Amino acid sequence: MFQYVLSVMIFMPLLAGLFVLAAPISKGIARLAGFIVTGIILLLGIELFLGFSGSAGMEYVESRVWIESLGVNYSLGVDGISLLVLFTCALLFPLIFVVFSTRTKGFYANLLICQGAMIGAICATDLVLFYIFWEIMLLPIFFMIGLYGGPGRLAATLKITLYTIAGSLLMLAALVYVGVAYHTQFGEWSFNIVQLAKLNLSGGYAVLAFVMFMLAFAIKIPLFPFHTWLPDAYTEAPTSTTFVLSAIMAKIGVYAVIRFVIPVFEIEFARFAILLSLAGVVGMMYCGLAAIAQKDIKRMLAFSSASHMGVIALGVFCMNVQALTGSLFQIVAHATSTGVLFLFVGLMEEKMQTRNITDLGGIAYRAPIFATFFAIAMLASVGLPGTSGFIGEFLIILGAVKFNAFIGILSGTTLIIGVCYMLWMFQRVFFEKPKELTEKFTDLNMTEVLTFLPVILLIIFMGIFPQPFLKKIEPAAQKHIAEFSTVAPTVIVDTTVPSEGLNHQKN
């Protein structure tokens, strides 16, 4: 593969989005252009995935000096931690341009800009570069919700804007602290994550910076109790925007914790790991119970998505190889299953103009192919053996039990809640007596079948043959845990003597 593949994957959709936004073209041409560009990104992503060697180090590395006086570089790379997040971003965007044909030119342009910025955030190995792409990827989301969302879009946009701006400001302040600390200790400026991992941080300011980073990413994941923006934003956003938020953007929040927080704040992370794990489990339980009470199927899936993100975050907070590998695997599993469910709900809404569960029924009799695809994605979402969702959740629960038996057992029990509300929803929507609205519901056409079929097959393939994916991420996960373990035992075993952990020197 050519040397600058990551830069191409970043700037092709960014520049294409700006061109579509400025050019006097119809929405049909904009949609076609978006499909072609995202299709090219998908092909590059597949080739990158197949060509990835699975070593523990960075591959496809690009590095250029950018702001030399501050040590800021244009640095990109992919390892086993970022590979599946990048693959997910490349895989799922083309679906939107095929499935939804009624959007405006501006909407398609924003989707392209969003994809480019997301890939930039995933591939950046410089903290400043990551922050820039992080901010860019949020702008299209604001426009897509505020301009194209539902009746309550203004309130939802205001809420997500306030939360996100607060998180971004906290991250910026923590970023500055980390840069200054590095300059103080080593006499030079650097924001490269490999260099920042050498920092020895201690004291109240280090704890405060850690909390700032974690708050910024907890808001985006979202982690309980910073999830309150999610139900309104997911419900009022156009379905394709909800799809992007749930399937990709939330995963970047988890990825950022692994990539940028843990290597720099190992001591602080080890001290707060048990509290963060409890937050993940509480989020799983609370959002799962909230999903049961929903009558709007899209809002139900919003709470379901937040609950499953608690599972993925739990795997990160447990910090052992099994749990971290499960989280990285589950990123793709959750994105493909829950993401596709959101797209299916969008199709239902377009055809029947409702998302109310009580207004639906008997869809399986009218659209057997649609019902079959929906069922496979739904069963993967609840972790049925033989689907992708089972492998990731099993590894996470296994790692959680290894980390703390109580948390592991509680999280495994909590997963049962998801099975209950998903099966209840599926039974009512697809098998109860057909309603007036569902009498006119039509099955997937050939284009839609061919669009969704590869993702459905991937869900099954990952559940039966997970090893091709696991072998690419396990070496990086093992290296990450090995580096963390040089500090964590001192902190976790003797938490009664803070000074010993805070003065521990990194190797």
N, C-alpha and C positions, 0 to 999 in steps of 0.2 A: 504494500500500500504506500502511496506517495507520502512525502514527509509532512505536508501541511494539512493533513486530513481533518484534524480537529478545528483548525482555523476555518476551513471550508465549511464544516458543519455548523460553525457558529455564525459566520458572516453571510453565508448564502441566504438563509431565511431572514436575517436582519435586514440586509440590503433589499431583498425581494419585497419584504413587508413595507419598507419605506417607499419603494418604487410603486407598488400597488396603491399605497395611500395617496401618492402625489399624481399619478397618471390618470388621465381622463378615460378610464375604461369601465366597462359594465361589470356588474357583480358576477356574471357568468364567466367572464374572462378572468376576473380576480380569483374566483373559485378554482378554475382550471390551472392558473398559475400556481396557486397555493398547493394544489394536489401534486403538480409536477415537482415543485421544489421539495415538498415533504417526502415525496416518493424517492427522490435522489438521496435525501438525507437517510431514509430508511435503508436503501441499498448500501450506502457507506457504513451505516451502523451495523448491518449484518456482516459485511466484509471485515469490519473492525473486530466484531465479536469473534468471528471464525479465525481471524489472524492473531488474536490475543493469545500469548503463550501461556498465561496463567502463572507467571513468576510473581514473587512478592513485591517486586519493585514497579516503578512507573514505566509505562510504555507509550509510544507515539509522542515522545516529549518534544515540546517546542519552547524555546526560551530566548527572549530578546530584552535587552536593557531598555527600560522605558523612562523612568525618572531616576537617573543615576544618583543624584544628590540625596534622595530619600530611600534608595535601595528598593524601589518599586520596579518590578519586572513584568513583562508580558510572558507569563509562564503557564504552560498547559501540560497536562499529562493524564493518563488513565491507568489505574491499577485495579485489582480485584474488588476494591471497595466501591469505586465509582463506575465500574464496567456495566453492571446490571441497571443502574440508575440511568446511565446514558443510553443503553439499549432500549429501555422502556420509553424514554423520551422520543427516540427515533421511530420506534415501532407504532406508537399510538396516534400521533398527530395526523397521518394520512386518513385515518378513519373519519375524522371530523369533516374533512372536505368532501368525502364521498357521501356520507349519510345526510348531511344538512345542506340543502340547496337554496334555502330561502333567505339567507343572511345578506347583509349589504357588503359593499366593497371594503368599507372601513373595518368591518368585523373580521373579514378574512385577513386583512393586512395586520391587524393586531395579533391574530393567532400566529402569524409568521414571526413577528417581532418577539413574541413571547417564547416561541420555540428556540430561536437563536440565543436569547438571553439565558434561558434555562440550560442549554448545552454549555454556554460559557461559564455559568456558575458551577456546573458539575465538573468541568475539566480544569478550572483554575486551580493552580497550586500556589498562587500568591494571594495573600489575604486581602489586600487592597483591590486586586483585580476581581476576586470573588465578590467583594462588597459592591463593586460597580455593576456587575452583571445581576447581582441580587436585587438591586434597586431598579434596574431597567426592566427586569421580568415582572415587577409588580405593576408598572404603569399600564400595560395593555389590559391587565385584569380589572383595574379601576374603570377604564373606559368601557370594557365589554359589559360589566355589571351596570354601571351608571347610565349608559346609553341604550343598551339592548336588553336589560333585565325586565323583571315582572313589575307588577303594580307597586310593590314595596321596595323598589330598587334603590331609591335615594337614601332611605334609612339604612339599608344593608350596606350600601357603598360608604356611607359616612362611618358606620361602625367598623368595617374592615379597614378603612383608611386610618382611623384613629389608632386602632390596634397596631397596624403595620408601621405607621410613622413612629409610634412609641418604641416598638421593637428595633427599628432601624437606627434611631438615635442612640439607644442603649448600646447597640452593637458598634456603632461608630466610636463612642466614648471608650469602650473596651478595646477596640482596635488600636486607638491612639495610645492607650496605656501599654499595650503589649509592645508596640513599636518603640516607645520611649524606654521601656524596661530592657529591651534587647540592646538598644544603643548604649544605655548605662552600663550594662554588663560586659559588652563585647567591643564597645568603641566604634561601632559602625551601624548603619541602618539596614534593616532587612525585614521583609514581610513574607519571605518564603517559608512555607510551613515546615520544611525540613530543618531550616535554621531556627525557627521559633521553638521547635520541640526541644532545643538545647537549653531553653530558659530555666532558671531556678527561681520560681516565684513563691513568695511567702507573705504572710501578714494580711491585714484587713483589706488592703487595696487589691491583692490577688483574688481574695474571696469575692469582693465586690465586682471585679471584672468578670470572673467566672459566672456570677449570677446574672450580669448584664447579657453576656453571650447566651446563656441558657434561656433567659426570658425571651430574647429575640427569636430563638429557634423554637421554643415551646409554643409561642403564639402561632407560628407557621405550621407546626406539626398537625393539629394543635394538641397540646397536652393539658389535661385537667389541672387547674380550673381556668385556663386561658383559651377555652374553646367556645366561649359564648358568642363570638362573631360568626361561627361556622354555620349554625342552622339557618339563619336569615340569609347569609351570603350564598350558601349552596342552593337554597330554595328559590331565591329571587333571581339568581344568575341564569342566563341562558344555559341550556343543558350542556352544550359543548364547553362552556366556561367552567361549569361545575365539574365536568369530566377532567379538565386540565388541572383544576385546583386539587381534586381528590387523587387522581391517578399519578400526577407528576410533582406538582409544587409541594405538597405535603411531604413527599419522599425526600425532596431536596433539604427540607428542614432536618430530617433525621440524618441524612448524609452529612450535613454540615457539622452536626454534633460529633460524628465519628471522625471527620476529616480535620476539623479546626479546633474543637474544644478539648477533646480528650488528650491529644498529644501535648498541648500547651499547659493544661490545667489538670495533670494527672492526680496530684495530691487532693485538690479540691473535689474532683470528680469521685475519687475513692471515698472521701468523707461523706458525700451527699448521695452516694449510689443507692443506699437503702431507701431514702426519702423519695428519690426520683422513681425508683421501681414501684413504690407504693402509689405514687401519683399516676403511673401508667396503669396499674391494676384498678385503681379507683375510677379512672377515666373509662376503662373498658366496661366496668360495671354500670356506672352512671349513664353513659351514652347508650349502652345496651338496653337498660330499663327505659330510658327516654324514647328509644326507637319503638318499643312495644306500644306506646301510647299514641303514636302518630297515625293520622288518617290519610295524610298526603304521602304517597309512595316515595316521592323525591325527598321529602323531609325525613322520612324514615331511613332512606339510604344515606342521607347526610349524617345522621346520628350513628348509623352502622359503620360508616367510613371512619368517623372519629373513634369509635370503639376499637376498630381493627388497627388504627394508627397507634392506639395505646399498646396493643400487642407488639407491634414492630418496635416501638420505643422501649418497651420492657426488655426486649432482646439486647438492645444497645446498653441499657443501664446495668444489666447483669454482668457484662464484661467477661464472658468466657467464650471459648471458641465455638461451642455449640450454639449458644444464644446469638452471638454476632453473625455467624454464618446463616442461621435461620432468619434473622432480620434482613440481611442482604438478599436472600432468596425470596423472602416474603414481599419485598418491595415490588418485584415483578409479578408475583402471584396476586397480590392485592390490586395492583394497577390494572392487570388484565381482567380480573373477575369483577370487582366493584366498578371499575371504569366502564366496562362494557355494559353493566347493568344500568348505569346512568344514561348511556346512549340509547339503550332499549326503552327506558322510561321516556326519553325525549321523543322517540318515534311514536310511542303510545300517545303522548300529549299532542303531537302534531296531527295524528289521525283522528283522535277522539275529543280533543280540547278539554281534557280533564286528567287530573292525577289522583283524584279521590278514590281510595280503595273501595269504598262502599258503592261507587258508581260503576265498578268494573266487575267482570265475571265471565267465565266461559270462554276466555280467549283461546285456550288450548283447542277447542272444537273448531274455531274459525281460522287459527293460524298455528298448525302443528309444528312447523319448522321454527317459527319464532319462539314458541313455547319450549321446544327442545333446547335451543341455544340459550334461552333465558335460564332454564333449569340447570344446565351445565355450569354456567357462570355463577348462579346462585349457590349451588352445591360446593363449588370451589371456594366461594366466599365464606362458607361456614366450615370449611376444612374437611370435606369428605375424603376418605382415603381413595387414592386413584386420581385425585386432582392436585393441582399445584398448591392449593391452599393447605393441604394436609402436611406436606413436607416442611414448609416454613414454620407453621404453628407447632408441629411436633418438636422441631429442633429448639424453638424458643422456649417451650414449656420444659423441655429436658434441661436446657441451660438455666432456666429459672429455678427449678428444683435443686440443681447443683449449687446455685448462688444462695438461695434461702428456701427451705422446704415449705414454709408457710406461704410465701409469695407464690411459689410454683404451684402449689395445690389450689390456692385461691384463684390464680389466673386460669388454670385449667378448668376449674368449675365455672368460672365466669363465661367461658366460651360457649357453654350450653345455652346461655341467654340468646346468643346470636342465632343458634339453630331454631329456637322457638319462634322468634318473630319473623324470621325469613320463611320458614315453612308455613306459618299462619298466613303471611301475606300471599305466598304462592298459591296456596289452596284457594283463597278467596278470589284472587284475581284471575286465575286460570281454570279453575274447575267448578266453581259454583255456577248456578243458573245464569245463562247469558242475560245481560241487561240491554236496554235499548241502544246505548252507545256502542257496545261491543258487537252488536249484530252487523255493523258495517265495517268492522275491523278486517283488514286484509293482511295476508301473510307476506313475509319478506319476498321481494322480487329477486331476480337472478343476480343483479348487481349487489344488492345488500347481502345476499347469501355469500357471494364470493368475497365480500369485504370482511364479514365477520368470521367466516369459516377458518382462516388461518389463525386467528386469535383463539377460537374455541379449540382447535387442534393443539395449539401451544399449551393451553391449560391442561389438556389431557396428557400431552407428551411430558411436560414438566412433572406431572404427578406420577407417571410410570417410570420415566427415565430421567431422574433429577441429576445424575452424575455429570453429564456434560456441562451443567451450570455450576454445580458445586465445586468441581475441580478447578474452575477458573477463579473462584472467590476464596476458597479455603486457605491457600498459601498467604494471601494478604491478611486474612482474618487472624491466622496463627501468628504472623509477624506483629500485627497490631496488639494482640493480647500479650505476646511475649515482652514487648516494649513497655506496655502498661504494668505488667506484673513486677517489673523491677522496682516500682514505687508502691504499688497498691498493698502488698502484704504488710509493710511497715505501718501503713495508715490504718488498715482495717483491723489488724490483730490488736493493736494497742491504741485505741482511740482515746484513752484517758490521758495520754501525754502528747498534746498537740505539738509541742516544740520539736519533738523527734521527727514527726512527719514533715513539718514545715521546713526543717533544716536539712532534710534528705537531699542529697545531690544526685542529679540524674547522671546515668552513665553516658 
